[in-house]
Amino acid sequence: MDERTHFGFQSVSPDEKTRRVRGVFDSVADRYDVMNDLMSGGLHRVWKRYAVELVSVRPGQRVLDLAGGTGDVARLFADKVGASGAVVHTDINHAMLSAGRDKLLDRGLALPTVQCNAEALPFPARTFDVVSIAFGLRNVTRKEAALAEMRRVLRPGGAALVLEFSRVAPPLAPFYDWYSFNVLPRLGKAVAGDEASYRYLAESIRVHPDQAALAHMMEQAGFDRVEYRNVMAGVVAIHVGRVY
């Protein structure tokens, strides 16, 4: 049988998922930051700062930010590593990468910017001290491959950081489902002119591995210790995998 994967609630071929995800982000790139602020009430910025603090990046270190989008996480890491360090900002989607590069330049940051697929990174083994992916892993077609690549390019002593929507606590699930499937698509239609992409967002969260399953996937990818923290009762989870 052909390999199948999820695009939201639909079962599709890996190539079809890659094509459709590209279309989603081509569509929303120019309104991505505005929509993130509206959907989360600005909390996504707090979540990103908290996640970056968990890996204790030091001046002079090298960081790879995958699915870096409009550059929020790359900028936070750049502040940590300073002039003696390096942060490489990447995304598979050209529209998102361009928007991120321009936003970083507007803030006075000229970071190395690379368009690449997280499943096949164009970097040598043991290159980075930290590899991060924020709100991007659920869009990756072959998550196991991406996690293995993150492990490959990390130096001994390094850490992988995964910030992602996850499984909310059961008492909050009915409200969260109502918000996700009723408010988000309407908000996407009103602000970004794209209802379908934000319906996909809600669906993609439901088919993404939950906290324990993702921790197990990271362990299977070769990380020596994996820990996770829930934020807002599991609306978001932050996973950190170490390399010893």
N, C-alpha and C positions, 0 to 999 in steps of 0.2 A: 504494500500500500504506500501511496505517496505520504511524505511527511506533512503533518498539518500543524497549525498553530492558531492562536486566537488573535482576531482583530475585534476588540470588544467582545460581544457575545457571539460573533460569527466564527465559524471554523474555516480557515483559508490556508492556502499554500504559503510557505515562507516568502516567496517572491512577491505574492500578492499583498502580504502584510507590509513588507518593506515599501512597496509602491504606495499603499494607502496611507501609511504613517507619514511618508514624505509629503503627500498631498495635504494631510492635516496641518503640518507645520508650515508648509508653503502658504496655506490659507491664513493662519493666525499670527504669523511672525510680526507683522507691523502693529498688532494690538496685544501682543503677548503680555507685556508688563502691565498694561492697564487691566487686562482681564485677571491676571494673577492677584493684583491688589484688590479688585472687586470681589473675586471669589473667596478669598481668604480674609478679607478685612485688613489686608496688609500683614497678616501674621506670617506669610511665607518668608518674609525678610527676617523675622525673629527665628524661625525654624532653621534657616540657613546659617545664621550667626551661631546659634547653639551647636549645630552639627560641626561647624568648623572648629569651634572651641574644643570639642571632644577629642580631636586627634592631635592637639598640642603641637602645631607646626612651629618650627623655630627658624630664625633668620638663617639664610644660606641654603635652606633645603629646596628640593625640586618637587613640584606638584603637577600632576596631570589631572585636568578637569574634563571629564567626558560628558557628552550631551550638555555642554556648557551653556547653550542657548544664548541669552542676552547678557551673560557675563557676570551675574550677581555673585556667584560663588567664586569665580576666578578672581574677582576684585578683592573679596575678603581674604583669600589666600595670599594675594599679592601684598596686601598690607602686612601680613604675618612674616613672609619670607624676606621682605625688604629688597634692597638693591643687590645684595649678594646672592640672592636666591633666584628661582625661576618658576613661573607658572605657565603651563602650556594650556591654552584654551581651545577646546575641540568640539565639534558637533558633526553629525553625519549630514545634516540639512544645511544647504548653502544659504538659504534665506535667513535662517536663525543665526548662523555663524556670522553672516555679514552684519546683521542687526547688533549682535553682541560686540563684534569688533568696533563698530562705529560708536556704540555706547561707551566702551572702554576708552577709546581715543578721546571722546568728549570729556572724560574724567582724567585725562592726562596719562593713561596707561597704554603703552604699546607692547602688548604681550604677544608672544609667538601664537599664531592662530593656524590650526590645521583642520581641514575637513577630512574626517576619517570615520570608519566603522568600528564601533567598540568591540565587535566580534573578531577583528583582525587588525590589531594596532600596529602602526608603522614605526615602532620604537624597539630598540634592543632590550633584551632582558636586563633586569636589575638597573633600571634607569632612574626611577623615581622613589622618593621617600613617602609620598602619599598619592593615592589615586582616588578621585571622588566621582560620583555620579549622583546628581540631585534631580529627582522627579523625571528620570529618563530611563531607568532600567525596565520599567513595565512596557515601554515602547520597543525594546530590543527584541528582535525575532528569536534569537537563540541565546537566552539568558545565561545558560551554562557556559557557552563559549566566551561571552563577555566577561564573566567572573573569572574564568581561567586566564584570560588575557590580562585582566587587572592583576592577578597573582603573579603572572610571568614578568611583568615590567616593574614590579616592586623590588626594592632592595631589602636585604635582611634587616629586620628592625622596623620595616615600613608598615603602613596601614592602608586598608581600603575602607572608604566611607561611602555608604549607600543611604541616601535620604529619599524616602519614597512614601506615597500614600499606602496605607495598610488596612488591616482589619479592625474596625472600630468595635468598642465594647458593646455587647448585646443590648443593654438598656438604651443605648443611643442609636441603635441601628435603624429603627423605623423613621425617626426624624432625619437622620443622615441620608437614608435612601430617598425620602421625599424631596429633600433639598437637592440631592444630586440629579435626580431624574426629572424634576419639575423646574427648579430655579436655574440651574446651570445652563441647560440648553436655551432657555428663554433669554438669559443674560447674554449668552454667546450670540444669539440672533440680534439682539438689540444693540450690542456694543461692537461686535466683530463682524456682524453680518453672516454668521456661520453657526447655525444651530447643530448641524450634524457632528462637527468636530468636538463640540462640548458634550454631546451625548456619548460619543466615543470615549471621552475622558472618563465619564462616570462608569461606563461599562468596563474600561480597561482596568480600573481600580478593583473591580469585583473579581476579575479573573487572574489578577496578579497573586503570586504566592503570599500567604499570610506570614506573620512574623517568624514563627518557628520553622516554617517550610523554607523561607529564604535563608535563615541562619544555617539550616542543614545544607542547602545548595552551596553556600559559601564554604562550608567545611568540606564538602565533596570537591570543590574547586581547589582545595589545598591550603586554605587558611588555617593557621594553627590554633587560633582562639577567636571565636566570634561571639560578640555580645550585642544586644540591642536594647534600645530604650523606646518606650512609647511616649508620644506627645499627644496631648489632648485626647486621652483615652483611646489611642490607637488610630486616630485619623491619620497621623503620620508616625512612622517608625524610623529610627536611625540605627543602622547596623554598622558595626566596626569590626573588621577582620584584621588580625595581625599576622605578620610574617616573622618567624624566628629563625 
